[in-house]
């Protein structure tokens, strides 16, 4: 199994960050069962004030090949391009094998 973790910083241009975070959470968590090999998707939107980011994604995939396929999957690309990228200004990722 592979863990795919991301931390995003919300763009200052986003007026209602609560609504934007909820949309990101719903859209990304909705990819489970749509993208083959994506086993679990958890989006955390309420970190402590000392957190470096505003949103964290914790996902589990079957394999490195499943991660590669997830990255290119049209459903993931649609969410990333229409919901996530317009709302964020920074992204850090970390992938590892479990």
N, C-alpha and C positions, 0 to 999 in steps of 0.2 A: 504494500500500500504506500501511497505518497500523500504527504500533507502539502497543501498549497496555501500559504498565508500571505495576506496583503494588509497593509495599513495605508489608509488614504487620509489626506488633509483636505477638508472642504474648501472650496474657493470662496474668497471674501465676497464675490459677486452674487452668491446665492443668498437671497433675502430670508427665506424660511428654511433653515437648515434641518429642522425637525421633519418637515414634509419631504425634503430631498432625501434624508437618511431613510425614512420609512419606504420611499419608493425604491431605493437601492436595495434595501433589505428584502422587500417583497419580490422584486424581479430576480435577484440572484438566488434566493432560496427556492424560487419557483423553477430553477433549472434542474433540480434533482428530479429524476424520472424522465427528463427530456434529453439530457446529454448522457449518452452511454458512458459508463465507467465512473460517473460522478456519484459517489456514495453518500456524501453528507456535505451540507453547506450551512454554516452558521455565520450570521452577520451580527456583530456587536456594535451598537450605536451609542451606548451610554457609559463611556469610560470616565475615569477620574479626571479632574481638572489638570493634573500633572502629566497626563498622557500626551505623547508627541503627535498623535493623530486623532482624527474624529470618528473614524469607522475602521473596524477590523474584520477581515474575512478569514474564517478558519474552515477550510474545505478538505475533504478526504476523497482521493481518487484511487481506483484499482491499481494503477501502475503509472510509470513514467510515460508510456505510450498513451494511456488514457488522458493524462495531463496535456500532452501535446495535441491530442484530438479535441479536448475541451477548449483549448486556446483558439483553435480554428473553427470550432462548431458555429454554424450560422446563428443559433439561438443565443449563444454566449456573446458573439460579436454584436448582435442586435442590442442586447442589454448594455454591453460596454459602450457602444457608440451613441446610443440614444439616451441613456439614463445615468451611467456612471461618469464617463469622461466629461460631459458638460458640467457636472457638479463638483468635480475635484480639481485640485491644482498640484498635488504631489501624490506619488505612489511609491511604496517600498514593498518588495516581495521577498519571500523566503520559501524555498521548496526543499523538501527532504524526504528520504525514504524511512518508513516506519518499520 
